[in-house]
Amino acid sequence: MLQVSHIRENKEQVIKALAKRNLDVRELVEEVISLDEKRRNTQVELDNILAEANKLSASIGELMKSGKREEAEAMKSQTASLKERSKELAESLDIFSNDLQQKLYLLPNTPAEIVPEGKTADDNINVFQEGEIPVLHEGAQPHWDLIKKYDIIDFELGTKITAPGFPVYKGKGAKLQRALISYFLDKNTEAGYQEFQVPHLVNEASGYGTGQLPDKEGQMYHDAKDDLYLIPTAEVPVTNIYRDVILQEKDLPILATGYTPCFRREAGSWGAHVRGLNRLHQFDKVEIVRIEHPEKSHEALNEMVEHVKSIMRELKLPFRILRLCGGDMGFASALTYDFEVFSTAQDRWLEISSVSNFETFQANRLKLRFKGKDGKTQLAHTLNGSSLALPRVLAGIIENYQTPEGIVIPEVLRPYTGFDIIN
């Protein structure tokens, strides 16, 4: 959430920055500033009245002690009037504060200066590419045919048990999935990330804390009875560990990782680009999260990018990195890099990771602060990245490592799978 003081003091800059997202927020920003002014004026008036009431109460006490009961009784009527007015002002303050909060929730994060102009994914900038695209044998197939051929993932069984978009992993397919999870977690913990096992459902406050609510409410599965949400990513519970926390500067940086299943209602359009593992309602993902000093967060983002690079290199998959344009970035992000793996059988790039710096946007919602050496508190910066999302990594391995004899397992995964080929 943008800080209202920043909006108030930099109105035109905020409007211009959010125009990079192809949004005209002038009216909304004006409403925010107006509500903030009403809130602040009401707070000042309330504070003055409460101070006056306290002063009168002290005077009444002195008058009662000195035996001037009539004067004291006269003052009591004034304090009653002030109490009634303070009650009205407190109610108005709650209304203005709530309305302001709801308006602020509607404003996305302002993009960093290096975020390119653009409206769609076609406008993203390719900033890095590595790995040779393999030449497959004649008759090579996309992963949705290969998983049937080798009976390693069953979509029809998932539909029977639950609904479309909930696959069942079987045999060597399940072991390969588990191998990827273990490998990703080991890579992350070796790099200094502390592993967490977190709940797969979160409360509303957690959803608002990281920016999924209200922006992504329609894409999240919601249990209305208990008012809990199935997580769309481990970012939500892991980052919320630090909600309403004041850290010490010496505690920074904080590096965390966690594996969770993820649940999203967004899958549903038809076509080859969403077939098979390309888009699911339930999928597995290993996430990395960092809490950083504001002066070091962009350096940390680069470190996260290099970390994901190292994983892709060990898997020996061709990949590229895109700097997302303003129109394609997530609601809470200030700067995002997407990793994509090339699917040779599909002849297209598949997104497998997003690594983002949210700067103070999430921290402001979370009330996540740290106390500096000077004793003053300030908002931390939060970052997160997929390390990695499994379905499209799995699709890339299945397609790019296919041979006439079967699907060869990447060498780095063989200690985890216990086998070197699926046939």
ZATILO-647434 format. One record per residue (C-alpha): residue in one letter; x, y, z; chain; residue number from 1. Coordinates in steps of 0.1 Angstrom, whole numbers. Example, Ala and Ser with C-alpha at 12.3 -4.5 7.8 and 13.67 -1.06 7.14 Angstrom:
BEGIN
+---------+-------+-------+-------+--------+-----+
| residuo |     x |     y |     z | cadena | num |
+---------+-------+-------+-------+--------+-----+
|       a |   123 |   -45 |    78 |      A |   1 |
|       s |   137 |   -11 |    71 |      A |   2 |
+---------+-------+-------+-------+--------+-----+
//
This chain:
BEGIN
+---------+-------+-------+-------+--------+-----+
| residuo |     x |     y |     z | cadena | num |
+---------+-------+-------+-------+--------+-----+
|       m |     0 |     0 |     0 |      A |   1 |
|       l |    13 |    34 |    -9 |      A |   2 |
|       q |    20 |    57 |    20 |      A |   3 |
|       v |    -6 |    85 |    22 |      A |   4 |
|       s |    21 |   110 |    32 |      A |   5 |
|       h |    40 |   101 |     0 |      A |   6 |
|       i |     8 |   105 |   -21 |      A |   7 |
|       r |     0 |   139 |    -5 |      A |   8 |
|       e |    35 |   153 |   -10 |      A |   9 |
|       n |    41 |   138 |   -44 |      A |  10 |
|       k |     7 |   138 |   -61 |      A |  11 |
|       e |    17 |   144 |   -96 |      A |  12 |
|       q |    47 |   120 |   -95 |      A |  13 |
|       v |    24 |    92 |   -82 |      A |  14 |
|       i |    -2 |    99 |  -110 |      A |  15 |
|       k |    26 |    99 |  -136 |      A |  16 |
|       a |    42 |    67 |  -122 |      A |  17 |
|       l |     9 |    48 |  -122 |      A |  18 |
|       a |     3 |    60 |  -158 |      A |  19 |
|       k |    31 |    36 |  -166 |      A |  20 |
|       r |     7 |     9 |  -156 |      A |  21 |
|       n |   -18 |    24 |  -182 |      A |  22 |
|       l |   -40 |    36 |  -153 |      A |  23 |
|       d |   -55 |    70 |  -149 |      A |  24 |
|       v |   -56 |    74 |  -111 |      A |  25 |
|       r |   -60 |   111 |  -108 |      A |  26 |
|       e |   -96 |   110 |   -95 |      A |  27 |
|       l |   -87 |    82 |   -70 |      A |  28 |
|       v |   -56 |   101 |   -58 |      A |  29 |
|       e |   -77 |   133 |   -53 |      A |  30 |
|       e |  -102 |   113 |   -33 |      A |  31 |
|       v |   -74 |    99 |   -11 |      A |  32 |
|       i |   -59 |   133 |    -5 |      A |  33 |
|       s |   -94 |   147 |     3 |      A |  34 |
|       l |  -102 |   119 |    28 |      A |  35 |
|       d |   -68 |   123 |    43 |      A |  36 |
|       e |   -73 |   160 |    49 |      A |  37 |
|       k |  -107 |   154 |    65 |      A |  38 |
|       r |   -92 |   127 |    86 |      A |  39 |
|       r |   -63 |   148 |    98 |      A |  40 |
|       n |   -86 |   179 |   104 |      A |  41 |
|       t |  -110 |   157 |   124 |      A |  42 |
|       q |   -81 |   142 |   144 |      A |  43 |
|       v |   -68 |   177 |   152 |      A |  44 |
|       e |  -102 |   189 |   164 |      A |  45 |
|       l |  -107 |   158 |   184 |      A |  46 |
|       d |   -73 |   161 |   201 |      A |  47 |
|       n |   -81 |   198 |   209 |      A |  48 |
|       i |  -114 |   189 |   224 |      A |  49 |
|       l |  -100 |   160 |   245 |      A |  50 |
|       a |   -72 |   183 |   257 |      A |  51 |
|       e |   -98 |   209 |   267 |      A |  52 |
|       a |  -119 |   183 |   284 |      A |  53 |
|       n |   -89 |   171 |   304 |      A |  54 |
|       k |   -81 |   207 |   314 |      A |  55 |
|       l |  -117 |   213 |   326 |      A |  56 |
|       s |  -117 |   180 |   345 |      A |  57 |
|       a |   -85 |   191 |   363 |      A |  58 |
|       s |  -101 |   225 |   370 |      A |  59 |
|       i |  -132 |   208 |   384 |      A |  60 |
|       g |  -111 |   188 |   407 |      A |  61 |
|       e |   -94 |   218 |   420 |      A |  62 |
|       l |  -127 |   237 |   425 |      A |  63 |
|       m |  -142 |   208 |   444 |      A |  64 |
|       k |  -111 |   206 |   467 |      A |  65 |
|       s |  -115 |   243 |   474 |      A |  66 |
|       g |  -152 |   241 |   482 |      A |  67 |
|       k |  -164 |   259 |   450 |      A |  68 |
|       r |  -190 |   233 |   442 |      A |  69 |
|       e |  -213 |   256 |   422 |      A |  70 |
|       e |  -185 |   266 |   398 |      A |  71 |
|       a |  -175 |   230 |   395 |      A |  72 |
|       e |  -210 |   219 |   386 |      A |  73 |
|       a |  -212 |   247 |   360 |      A |  74 |
|       m |  -180 |   233 |   344 |      A |  75 |
|       k |  -194 |   198 |   344 |      A |  76 |
|       s |  -220 |   208 |   319 |      A |  77 |
|       q |  -192 |   221 |   296 |      A |  78 |
|       t |  -174 |   188 |   299 |      A |  79 |
|       a |  -206 |   169 |   291 |      A |  80 |
|       s |  -209 |   189 |   259 |      A |  81 |
|       l |  -173 |   183 |   250 |      A |  82 |
|       k |  -177 |   146 |   256 |      A |  83 |
|       e |  -207 |   145 |   233 |      A |  84 |
|       r |  -188 |   164 |   206 |      A |  85 |
|       s |  -157 |   141 |   210 |      A |  86 |
|       k |  -179 |   111 |   205 |      A |  87 |
|       e |  -192 |   125 |   172 |      A |  88 |
|       l |  -157 |   134 |   161 |      A |  89 |
|       a |  -144 |    99 |   170 |      A |  90 |
|       e |  -172 |    83 |   149 |      A |  91 |
|       s |  -164 |   106 |   120 |      A |  92 |
|       l |  -127 |    99 |   123 |      A |  93 |
|       d |  -134 |    61 |   121 |      A |  94 |
|       i |  -155 |    67 |    90 |      A |  95 |
|       f |  -128 |    88 |    73 |      A |  96 |
|       s |  -100 |    65 |    83 |      A |  97 |
|       n |  -119 |    34 |    70 |      A |  98 |
|       d |  -129 |    51 |    37 |      A |  99 |
|       l |   -93 |    63 |    33 |      A | 100 |
|       q |   -79 |    28 |    39 |      A | 101 |
|       q |  -103 |    13 |    13 |      A | 102 |
|       k |   -93 |    38 |   -13 |      A | 103 |
|       l |   -56 |    32 |    -6 |      A | 104 |
|       y |   -62 |    -5 |   -11 |      A | 105 |
|       l |   -72 |     2 |   -47 |      A | 106 |
|       l |   -39 |    19 |   -57 |      A | 107 |
|       p |   -12 |    -5 |   -70 |      A | 108 |
|       n |    24 |     0 |   -64 |      A | 109 |
|       t |    43 |    27 |   -84 |      A | 110 |
|       p |    68 |    11 |  -108 |      A | 111 |
|       a |   105 |    16 |  -104 |      A | 112 |
|       e |   122 |    40 |  -129 |      A | 113 |
|       i |   137 |    12 |  -149 |      A | 114 |
|       v |   103 |    -5 |  -156 |      A | 115 |
|       p |    97 |    -2 |  -193 |      A | 116 |
|       e |    66 |    14 |  -208 |      A | 117 |
|       g |    41 |   -11 |  -222 |      A | 118 |
|       k |     6 |   -26 |  -220 |      A | 119 |
|       t |    10 |   -63 |  -225 |      A | 120 |
|       a |    36 |   -92 |  -222 |      A | 121 |
|       d |    46 |   -83 |  -258 |      A | 122 |
|       d |    62 |   -51 |  -244 |      A | 123 |
|       n |    84 |   -69 |  -218 |      A | 124 |
|       i |   122 |   -66 |  -224 |      A | 125 |
|       n |   144 |   -96 |  -228 |      A | 126 |
|       v |   174 |   -88 |  -206 |      A | 127 |
|       f |   191 |  -122 |  -205 |      A | 128 |
|       q |   190 |  -156 |  -224 |      A | 129 |
|       e |   211 |  -187 |  -219 |      A | 130 |
|       g |   211 |  -223 |  -230 |      A | 131 |
|       e |   209 |  -241 |  -263 |      A | 132 |
|       i |   175 |  -251 |  -274 |      A | 133 |
|       p |   177 |  -289 |  -280 |      A | 134 |
|       v |   169 |  -305 |  -313 |      A | 135 |
|       l |   144 |  -332 |  -307 |      A | 136 |
|       h |   140 |  -365 |  -325 |      A | 137 |
|       e |   114 |  -369 |  -352 |      A | 138 |
|       g |    80 |  -375 |  -337 |      A | 139 |
|       a |    87 |  -356 |  -304 |      A | 140 |
|       q |    56 |  -348 |  -285 |      A | 141 |
|       p |    43 |  -321 |  -261 |      A | 142 |
|       h |    41 |  -330 |  -225 |      A | 143 |
|       w |     4 |  -337 |  -224 |      A | 144 |
|       d |     9 |  -366 |  -248 |      A | 145 |
|       l |    41 |  -378 |  -231 |      A | 146 |
|       i |    25 |  -380 |  -196 |      A | 147 |
|       k |    -2 |  -403 |  -210 |      A | 148 |
|       k |    23 |  -424 |  -229 |      A | 149 |
|       y |    43 |  -430 |  -197 |      A | 150 |
|       d |    13 |  -428 |  -173 |      A | 151 |
|       i |    30 |  -404 |  -149 |      A | 152 |
|       i |     3 |  -377 |  -145 |      A | 153 |
|       d |   -35 |  -383 |  -148 |      A | 154 |
|       f |   -57 |  -353 |  -155 |      A | 155 |
|       e |   -89 |  -374 |  -160 |      A | 156 |
|       l |   -85 |  -390 |  -125 |      A | 157 |
|       g |   -80 |  -355 |  -110 |      A | 158 |
|       t |  -112 |  -344 |  -127 |      A | 159 |
|       k |  -130 |  -374 |  -113 |      A | 160 |
|       i |  -118 |  -367 |   -78 |      A | 161 |
|       t |  -121 |  -329 |   -78 |      A | 162 |
|       a |  -124 |  -310 |  -111 |      A | 163 |
|       p |  -104 |  -300 |  -141 |      A | 164 |
|       g |   -71 |  -284 |  -132 |      A | 165 |
|       f |   -63 |  -307 |  -103 |      A | 166 |
|       p |   -39 |  -334 |  -117 |      A | 167 |
|       v |   -29 |  -366 |  -100 |      A | 168 |
|       y |     8 |  -375 |  -102 |      A | 169 |
|       k |    16 |  -412 |  -103 |      A | 170 |
|       g |    47 |  -434 |  -100 |      A | 171 |
|       k |    78 |  -419 |  -114 |      A | 172 |
|       g |    58 |  -387 |  -121 |      A | 173 |
|       a |    51 |  -383 |   -84 |      A | 174 |
|       k |    88 |  -391 |   -75 |      A | 175 |
|       l |   101 |  -366 |  -100 |      A | 176 |
|       q |    77 |  -340 |   -85 |      A | 177 |
|       r |    90 |  -348 |   -50 |      A | 178 |
|       a |   126 |  -347 |   -63 |      A | 179 |
|       l |   121 |  -312 |   -77 |      A | 180 |
|       i |   107 |  -299 |   -44 |      A | 181 |
|       s |   135 |  -314 |   -24 |      A | 182 |
|       y |   161 |  -301 |   -48 |      A | 183 |
|       f |   147 |  -266 |   -48 |      A | 184 |
|       l |   145 |  -264 |   -10 |      A | 185 |
|       d |   181 |  -277 |    -7 |      A | 186 |
|       k |   194 |  -251 |   -31 |      A | 187 |
|       n |   176 |  -224 |   -12 |      A | 188 |
|       t |   187 |  -235 |    22 |      A | 189 |
|       e |   223 |  -238 |    10 |      A | 190 |
|       a |   221 |  -202 |    -2 |      A | 191 |
|       g |   211 |  -191 |    34 |      A | 192 |
|       y |   173 |  -192 |    32 |      A | 193 |
|       q |   156 |  -206 |    64 |      A | 194 |
|       e |   130 |  -232 |    56 |      A | 195 |
|       f |    95 |  -228 |    69 |      A | 196 |
|       q |    65 |  -251 |    68 |      A | 197 |
|       v |    34 |  -228 |    68 |      A | 198 |
|       p |    -4 |  -231 |    68 |      A | 199 |
|       h |   -21 |  -235 |    34 |      A | 200 |
|       l |   -50 |  -213 |    45 |      A | 201 |
|       v |   -47 |  -177 |    56 |      A | 202 |
|       n |   -70 |  -152 |    72 |      A | 203 |
|       e |   -82 |  -120 |    56 |      A | 204 |
|       a |   -56 |   -99 |    73 |      A | 205 |
|       s |   -28 |  -120 |    57 |      A | 206 |
|       g |   -44 |  -116 |    23 |      A | 207 |
|       y |   -45 |   -78 |    27 |      A | 208 |
|       g |   -10 |   -78 |    41 |      A | 209 |
|       t |     7 |   -90 |    10 |      A | 210 |
|       g |   -17 |   -74 |   -15 |      A | 211 |
|       q |   -37 |  -104 |   -27 |      A | 212 |
|       l |   -68 |   -88 |   -13 |      A | 213 |
|       p |   -88 |   -71 |   -25 |      A | 214 |
|       d |   -71 |   -72 |   -59 |      A | 215 |
|       k |   -71 |  -110 |   -64 |      A | 216 |
|       e |  -102 |  -119 |   -44 |      A | 217 |
|       g |  -120 |  -134 |   -73 |      A | 218 |
|       q |   -90 |  -157 |   -80 |      A | 219 |
|       m |   -87 |  -171 |   -45 |      A | 220 |
|       y |  -106 |  -201 |   -31 |      A | 221 |
|       h |  -125 |  -189 |     0 |      A | 222 |
|       d |  -140 |  -208 |    28 |      A | 223 |
|       a |  -169 |  -185 |    38 |      A | 224 |
|       k |  -178 |  -204 |    70 |      A | 225 |
|       d |  -144 |  -198 |    86 |      A | 226 |
|       d |  -135 |  -168 |    65 |      A | 227 |
|       l |  -102 |  -184 |    54 |      A | 228 |
|       y |   -85 |  -183 |    20 |      A | 229 |
|       l |   -65 |  -211 |     3 |      A | 230 |
|       i |   -31 |  -196 |    -5 |      A | 231 |
|       p |   -22 |  -187 |   -41 |      A | 232 |
|       t |    15 |  -189 |   -32 |      A | 233 |
|       a |    37 |  -194 |    -1 |      A | 234 |
|       e |    46 |  -157 |    -3 |      A | 235 |
|       v |    14 |  -150 |    16 |      A | 236 |
|       p |    19 |  -170 |    48 |      A | 237 |
|       v |    57 |  -167 |    48 |      A | 238 |
|       t |    57 |  -129 |    45 |      A | 239 |
|       n |    29 |  -126 |    70 |      A | 240 |
|       i |    52 |  -142 |    97 |      A | 241 |
|       y |    65 |  -106 |   100 |      A | 242 |
|       r |    32 |   -88 |   100 |      A | 243 |
|       d |    30 |   -63 |   129 |      A | 244 |
|       v |    67 |   -68 |   137 |      A | 245 |
|       i |    93 |   -42 |   145 |      A | 246 |
|       l |   127 |   -57 |   137 |      A | 247 |
|       q |   162 |   -44 |   147 |      A | 248 |
|       e |   184 |   -33 |   118 |      A | 249 |
|       k |   209 |   -60 |   128 |      A | 250 |
|       d |   182 |   -86 |   121 |      A | 251 |
|       l |   183 |   -77 |    84 |      A | 252 |
|       p |   183 |   -93 |    59 |      A | 253 |
|       i |   159 |  -121 |    66 |      A | 254 |
|       l |   158 |  -149 |    41 |      A | 255 |
|       a |   130 |  -174 |    41 |      A | 256 |
|       t |   119 |  -203 |    19 |      A | 257 |
|       g |    90 |  -227 |    19 |      A | 258 |
|       y |    72 |  -253 |    -2 |      A | 259 |
|       t |    34 |  -253 |    -5 |      A | 260 |
|       p |     7 |  -264 |   -28 |      A | 261 |
|       c |    -9 |  -233 |   -44 |      A | 262 |
|       f |   -45 |  -228 |   -53 |      A | 263 |
|       r |   -58 |  -204 |   -80 |      A | 264 |
|       r |   -92 |  -202 |   -96 |      A | 265 |
|       e |   -78 |  -183 |  -126 |      A | 266 |
|       a |   -73 |  -213 |  -149 |      A | 267 |
|       g |  -100 |  -218 |  -175 |      A | 268 |
|       s |   -94 |  -205 |  -210 |      A | 269 |
|       w |   -91 |  -230 |  -238 |      A | 270 |
|       g |   -62 |  -236 |  -262 |      A | 271 |
|       a |   -28 |  -252 |  -264 |      A | 272 |
|       h |   -12 |  -224 |  -243 |      A | 273 |
|       v |   -32 |  -237 |  -212 |      A | 274 |
|       r |   -32 |  -274 |  -220 |      A | 275 |
|       g |   -17 |  -300 |  -196 |      A | 276 |
|       l |     6 |  -285 |  -170 |      A | 277 |
|       n |     6 |  -250 |  -185 |      A | 278 |
|       r |   -21 |  -237 |  -162 |      A | 279 |
|       l |   -36 |  -254 |  -132 |      A | 280 |
|       h |   -60 |  -247 |  -103 |      A | 281 |
|       q |   -36 |  -266 |   -79 |      A | 282 |
|       f |     1 |  -267 |   -83 |      A | 283 |
|       d |    33 |  -270 |   -62 |      A | 284 |
|       k |    58 |  -242 |   -58 |      A | 285 |
|       v |    89 |  -234 |   -37 |      A | 286 |
|       e |    91 |  -198 |   -28 |      A | 287 |
|       i |   119 |  -175 |   -15 |      A | 288 |
|       v |   111 |  -143 |     5 |      A | 289 |
|       r |   134 |  -116 |    17 |      A | 290 |
|       i |   130 |   -88 |    42 |      A | 291 |
|       e |   156 |   -61 |    34 |      A | 292 |
|       h |   170 |   -27 |    44 |      A | 293 |
|       p |   156 |    -2 |    18 |      A | 294 |
|       e |   191 |     7 |     7 |      A | 295 |
|       k |   199 |   -29 |    -1 |      A | 296 |
|       s |   167 |   -43 |   -16 |      A | 297 |
|       h |   176 |   -38 |   -53 |      A | 298 |
|       e |   210 |   -55 |   -47 |      A | 299 |
|       a |   190 |   -83 |   -31 |      A | 300 |
|       l |   167 |   -85 |   -61 |      A | 301 |
|       n |   198 |   -91 |   -83 |      A | 302 |
|       e |   210 |  -118 |   -59 |      A | 303 |
|       m |   177 |  -135 |   -61 |      A | 304 |
|       v |   178 |  -134 |   -99 |      A | 305 |
|       e |   213 |  -149 |   -99 |      A | 306 |
|       h |   201 |  -176 |   -75 |      A | 307 |
|       v |   173 |  -187 |   -98 |      A | 308 |
|       k |   198 |  -186 |  -127 |      A | 309 |
|       s |   220 |  -211 |  -109 |      A | 310 |
|       i |   190 |  -235 |  -106 |      A | 311 |
|       m |   182 |  -232 |  -143 |      A | 312 |
|       r |   218 |  -238 |  -152 |      A | 313 |
|       e |   220 |  -270 |  -131 |      A | 314 |
|       l |   188 |  -283 |  -147 |      A | 315 |
|       k |   203 |  -275 |  -181 |      A | 316 |
|       l |   172 |  -260 |  -194 |      A | 317 |
|       p |   172 |  -231 |  -220 |      A | 318 |
|       f |   158 |  -200 |  -203 |      A | 319 |
|       r |   155 |  -163 |  -206 |      A | 320 |
|       i |   148 |  -134 |  -182 |      A | 321 |
|       l |   123 |  -106 |  -190 |      A | 322 |
|       r |   120 |   -73 |  -172 |      A | 323 |
|       l |    82 |   -68 |  -171 |      A | 324 |
|       c |    66 |   -36 |  -185 |      A | 325 |
|       g |    43 |   -14 |  -165 |      A | 326 |
|       g |    12 |   -30 |  -180 |      A | 327 |
|       d |    22 |   -66 |  -172 |      A | 328 |
|       m |    35 |   -62 |  -136 |      A | 329 |
|       g |    17 |   -76 |  -106 |      A | 330 |
|       f |    -4 |   -52 |   -84 |      A | 331 |
|       a |    21 |   -50 |   -55 |      A | 332 |
|       s |    53 |   -51 |   -74 |      A | 333 |
|       a |    77 |   -22 |   -81 |      A | 334 |
|       l |   100 |   -42 |  -103 |      A | 335 |
|       t |    96 |   -78 |  -116 |      A | 336 |
|       y |   118 |  -102 |  -136 |      A | 337 |
|       d |   102 |  -132 |  -151 |      A | 338 |
|       f |   121 |  -164 |  -159 |      A | 339 |
|       e |   108 |  -184 |  -189 |      A | 340 |
|       v |   119 |  -219 |  -200 |      A | 341 |
|       f |   118 |  -228 |  -237 |      A | 342 |
|       s |    95 |  -257 |  -244 |      A | 343 |
|       t |   109 |  -273 |  -276 |      A | 344 |
|       a |    79 |  -295 |  -282 |      A | 345 |
|       q |    55 |  -266 |  -279 |      A | 346 |
|       d |    79 |  -242 |  -296 |      A | 347 |
|       r |    72 |  -214 |  -271 |      A | 348 |
|       w |    85 |  -199 |  -239 |      A | 349 |
|       l |    68 |  -208 |  -206 |      A | 350 |
|       e |    69 |  -186 |  -175 |      A | 351 |
|       i |    84 |  -205 |  -145 |      A | 352 |
|       s |    93 |  -178 |  -120 |      A | 353 |
|       s |    86 |  -142 |  -111 |      A | 354 |
|       v |   112 |  -124 |   -89 |      A | 355 |
|       s |    99 |   -91 |   -75 |      A | 356 |
|       n |   108 |   -62 |   -53 |      A | 357 |
|       f |    78 |   -47 |   -35 |      A | 358 |
|       e |    98 |   -20 |   -18 |      A | 359 |
|       t |    76 |    -6 |    10 |      A | 360 |
|       f |    43 |   -15 |    -5 |      A | 361 |
|       q |    37 |   -48 |    14 |      A | 362 |
|       a |    55 |   -36 |    45 |      A | 363 |
|       n |    32 |    -6 |    48 |      A | 364 |
|       r |     2 |   -30 |    47 |      A | 365 |
|       l |    19 |   -54 |    71 |      A | 366 |
|       k |    32 |   -27 |    94 |      A | 367 |
|       l |    66 |   -44 |    90 |      A | 368 |
|       r |    92 |   -20 |   103 |      A | 369 |
|       f |   127 |   -20 |   116 |      A | 370 |
|       k |   145 |     2 |   142 |      A | 371 |
|       g |   176 |    18 |   128 |      A | 372 |
|       k |   208 |    25 |   147 |      A | 373 |
|       d |   195 |    60 |   154 |      A | 374 |
|       g |   165 |    45 |   172 |      A | 375 |
|       k |   140 |    56 |   146 |      A | 376 |
|       t |   116 |    31 |   129 |      A | 377 |
|       q |   110 |    29 |    92 |      A | 378 |
|       l |    94 |     5 |    68 |      A | 379 |
|       a |   114 |   -25 |    55 |      A | 380 |
|       h |   114 |   -37 |    19 |      A | 381 |
|       t |   100 |   -71 |    10 |      A | 382 |
|       l |   109 |   -92 |   -20 |      A | 383 |
|       n |    98 |  -127 |   -32 |      A | 384 |
|       g |   104 |  -151 |   -60 |      A | 385 |
|       s |    94 |  -185 |   -73 |      A | 386 |
|       s |   123 |  -209 |   -68 |      A | 387 |
|       l |   106 |  -225 |   -86 |      A | 388 |
|       a |    70 |  -232 |   -98 |      A | 389 |
|       l |    69 |  -269 |  -106 |      A | 390 |
|       p |    43 |  -275 |  -133 |      A | 391 |
|       r |    61 |  -257 |  -162 |      A | 392 |
|       v |    96 |  -267 |  -150 |      A | 393 |
|       l |    82 |  -303 |  -151 |      A | 394 |
|       a |    67 |  -297 |  -186 |      A | 395 |
|       g |   101 |  -283 |  -197 |      A | 396 |
|       i |   120 |  -313 |  -184 |      A | 397 |
|       i |    95 |  -338 |  -199 |      A | 398 |
|       e |    96 |  -322 |  -233 |      A | 399 |
|       n |   132 |  -311 |  -236 |      A | 400 |
|       y |   146 |  -343 |  -222 |      A | 401 |
|       q |   125 |  -367 |  -242 |      A | 402 |
|       t |   143 |  -393 |  -263 |      A | 403 |
|       p |   130 |  -422 |  -284 |      A | 404 |
|       e |   139 |  -444 |  -254 |      A | 405 |
|       g |   121 |  -423 |  -228 |      A | 406 |
|       i |   124 |  -391 |  -207 |      A | 407 |
|       v |   159 |  -387 |  -194 |      A | 408 |
|       i |   162 |  -372 |  -158 |      A | 409 |
|       p |   184 |  -342 |  -155 |      A | 410 |
|       e |   217 |  -353 |  -138 |      A | 411 |
|       v |   213 |  -330 |  -108 |      A | 412 |
|       l |   179 |  -346 |   -99 |      A | 413 |
|       r |   190 |  -383 |  -101 |      A | 414 |
|       p |   202 |  -384 |   -65 |      A | 415 |
|       y |   167 |  -374 |   -55 |      A | 416 |
|       t |   147 |  -396 |   -79 |      A | 417 |
|       g |   168 |  -428 |   -77 |      A | 418 |
|       f |   163 |  -434 |  -114 |      A | 419 |
|       d |   177 |  -417 |  -146 |      A | 420 |
|       i |   150 |  -423 |  -171 |      A | 421 |
|       i |   112 |  -426 |  -174 |      A | 422 |
|       n |   102 |  -453 |  -199 |      A | 423 |
+---------+-------+-------+-------+--------+-----+
//
